Amino acid sequence: MAGDEVIRIMCPNLGCQRVLAVPSSARGKLVRCRGCGSNIRIPVPRAESPSAPQAAQPQQQKPAA
Protein backbone atom coordinates (compact mmCIF):
# COMPACT_ATOMS: atom_id res chain seq x y z
CA MET A 1 0.00 0.00 0.00
CA ALA A 2 1.40 3.35 -0.95
CA GLY A 3 1.78 6.06 1.67
CA ASP A 4 0.01 8.65 -0.49
CA GLU A 5 -3.34 6.83 -0.56
CA VAL A 6 -6.36 8.42 1.09
CA ILE A 7 -8.87 6.54 3.23
CA ARG A 8 -12.42 7.85 3.29
CA ILE A 9 -14.36 7.04 6.43
CA MET A 10 -17.68 8.30 7.76
CA CYS A 11 -17.91 9.74 11.26
CA PRO A 12 -19.87 7.24 13.39
CA ASN A 13 -21.60 10.06 15.32
CA LEU A 14 -25.23 9.94 14.12
CA GLY A 15 -25.56 13.70 14.49
CA CYS A 16 -22.53 14.36 12.29
CA GLN A 17 -21.81 11.59 9.75
CA ARG A 18 -19.20 13.68 7.94
CA VAL A 19 -16.95 11.90 5.46
CA LEU A 20 -13.34 12.21 6.55
CA ALA A 21 -10.38 11.83 4.19
CA VAL A 22 -7.31 10.63 6.11
CA PRO A 23 -3.92 9.43 4.84
CA SER A 24 -3.31 5.67 4.82
CA SER A 25 -0.50 6.24 7.33
CA ALA A 26 -3.24 6.92 9.92
CA ARG A 27 -4.35 3.25 9.95
CA GLY A 28 -4.63 1.96 13.51
CA LYS A 29 -4.52 5.47 14.98
CA LEU A 30 -7.10 7.79 16.51
CA VAL A 31 -8.21 10.84 14.55
CA ARG A 32 -10.60 13.58 15.59
CA CYS A 33 -13.58 14.55 13.46
CA ARG A 34 -13.41 18.26 12.70
CA GLY A 35 -17.19 18.44 12.50
CA CYS A 36 -18.14 17.15 15.95
CA GLY A 37 -14.88 16.40 17.78
CA SER A 38 -15.48 12.63 18.10
CA ASN A 39 -12.43 10.37 18.26
CA ILE A 40 -12.41 7.74 15.51
CA ARG A 41 -10.02 4.80 15.26
CA ILE A 42 -8.99 4.21 11.66
CA PRO A 43 -9.20 0.46 10.96
CA VAL A 44 -6.15 -1.53 9.89
CA PRO A 45 -6.45 -3.72 6.78
CA ARG A 46 -7.37 -7.32 7.41
CA ALA A 47 -4.58 -9.80 6.83
CA GLU A 48 -5.69 -12.20 4.15
CA SER A 49 -3.80 -15.35 4.99
CA PRO A 50 -4.87 -18.69 3.50
CA SER A 51 -4.26 -20.43 6.84
CA ALA A 52 -7.00 -18.49 8.67
CA PRO A 53 -9.99 -20.43 7.23
CA GLN A 54 -8.22 -23.72 7.89
CA ALA A 55 -7.71 -22.86 11.55
CA ALA A 56 -11.47 -22.52 12.02
CA GLN A 57 -12.09 -26.14 10.96
CA PRO A 58 -11.95 -28.73 13.77
CA GLN A 59 -9.26 -31.33 13.47
CA GLN A 60 -10.40 -34.90 12.90
CA GLN A 61 -9.20 -37.40 15.43
CA LYS A 62 -8.17 -40.89 14.41
CA PRO A 63 -10.08 -43.63 16.24
CA ALA A 64 -7.97 -45.54 18.76
CA ALA A 65 -7.50 -49.19 17.86
Secondary structure, DSSP 8 states (H G I E B T S, - for coil): --TT-EEEEE---TTT--EEEEEGGGTTSEEE-TTT--EEE--------THHHHHHS--------
